[in-house]
Amino acid sequence: KQWYQRRVAIRPGITRNGSLHEVGVKELKVYAARNVSLDPEDVVIDMATLGAGDEQSLVVCSSEGKIVGVDVRSPAPIFKVSNKASQGAVSAMCTDINEHWLCIGTSKGWITCWDLRFRLPITSWQHDTGGSILAIKPNPISMSSIYVSVDNSPEVGVWNIESSSRERMLWYGEHEAFQSAPLSVPNGISSVLPLGREVIVTGGMDHSLRFWNTSTPNRSFVLAAPPELTTERSYGKKIVKNVEVIYAESVSPMFLSSSVTHNTQKGMSLSGTSPAHHHTITDMTYSKTTQSFLVTVDMGGTMKIWK
């Protein structure tokens, strides 16, 4: 994991055992290296900047629930607090856009939001499936909601932090939303990337990349997928249990519409130039310079750049 300092060309990076490095981007030189204070069996899950505009401070989260504030200029931690061990091992985390709060997801499906200014837990709730939280991302258009995906379920939920309730869901399962069914392939959305008000890109344990348009669902498509999962899909929107569900479902060829065919061909043309991943997709980012690029990484160490 790495984080960019805007004023100087240095990227701090941290390893799973808590070793923090500051590397010069141009020189590829390690300027400093030290350890974040963790137990021997504990591993780092993620890190983020601590406080809007502060380029010297980080917050690090570990699998055992340790939340550690780190100043890269000082060997001593700024603070150290712990999430409840009874809620399970930490599996995902994110901070809000202004970096005032931190949300943690655990292996037992618990989501806890911490106030980083006062270092206190604000609210906590458990996902209704009880599955391990795979990914948490802030909603770029609402400071009070987050995107959450969970193991063994083909969904991304938009959860309101204040009410601890699900407001919206993206669903690509073969059965109805909120219904459990035996899974024929490894399931779960392992990476989520919101791109503004309408667009979300998801990467799955089934090695597939999906492009979702929440305002106009029929503009959604599969960006890339293994051949056995490249099927015609129809997209739509409906209300299930008072939750807005954006869904994708398989369509028989005789019922294909022109919009479904167009979107499927668009996804297949992209996957033809850059083949699908062969492992679980673990992270994604979006880069815009003179051109726009989507960068994806999988568990096998493969990075793909999509134009």
Buried (B, 14 or more C-beta within 10 A) or exposed (E): BEBEBEEEEBBBBBBEEBBBBBBEEEEEEEEEEBEBBBEEEBBBBBBBBBBEEEBBBBBBBBBBBBBBBBBBEEEEBBEBEEBEEEBBBBBBBBBBEEBBBBBBBBBBBBBBBBEBEEBEBBBBBBBEBBBBBBBBBBBEEBBBBBBBBBBBBBBBBBBBBEEEEBBBBBBBBEEEBBEEEEBEEEBBBBBBBBBEEEBBBBBBBBBBBBBBBBEEBBBBBBBBBBEEBBEBBBBEBEEBEEBBBBBBBEBEEEEBEEBBEEBBEBBBEBBEEBEBBEBBBBBBEBEEEEEEEBBBBBBEEEEBEBE
